[in-house]
Amino acid sequence: MPALQRELLPSPLWKAGDAGHAPRILLLYGSLRERSFSRLATEEAARILQWLGAETRIFDPRDLPFPDQVAGDDHPAVHELRALSLWSEGQVWCSPERHGQVTGLMKAQIDQLPLSMGAVRPTQGRTLAVMQVSGGSQSFNAVNTLRILGRWMRMFTIPNQSSVATAWKEFDEAGRMRPSAYYDRIVDVMEELVRFTLLLRPQIDQLTDRYSERKESAKAMAEFASAASNS
């Protein structure tokens, strides 16, 4: 990582031998261009996360259908995305800003993640870091929308965020990010994401225990018991 001052980020936040397992982070990006700056920024974020001790997976959205395009959402890419979300403890969402907003591809990925799959909730309780890249001057429209979406998906969105302006200037020919304040901010965001993920992990059951969900579960159990007694 040539842009990183390693002496200022000297050791992983999680390492082999620590309690539990490495923080599991899923990363999503929002462009299919051959030279996609949201993908390149996401790859830089993944390298930093790995340096910090996290295990990372980047979802490739090229084969993902639009929501409701496939009957019953029965498509390999949809199954893969949902499985990765269930696997994750934290996520990174990075979208280009297009027409002042997140891209349709970014929204489609989030829309393919239901709030619940039976008794399983694939996003609830996960930590979330949001990033955007822009072709022009710095903006925060995309990250603001991603924050709204993260809150709606019942995720813990961390305070810090990254917005890379004139992204086409920030990456070299090999697709690596040049040293800059923008790169430093991504390091800050990833460090904060790993810290929040580790801090919240032991408390997730307490933080996601809801009256309304207990009520739904009790109703379902009562209906099951009634059906069983009448069968």
Protein Blocks (a to p, Z undefined) as FASTA:
>chain_A
ZZbcfklmmbcfbdghiahiddddddddfbfbfblfklmmmmmmmmmmmmnopacddddf
klpccehkaghhiafklmmmmmmmmmpmbdcdddddeehiacfklmmmmmmpcfbehjac
fkgopacddddddfbdcdfklmmmmmmmmmmnopacdfbdcddehkllmpcfkopacddf
klmmmmmmmmmmmmmmmmmmmmmmmmmccfklmmmmmmmmmmmmmmmmmZZ
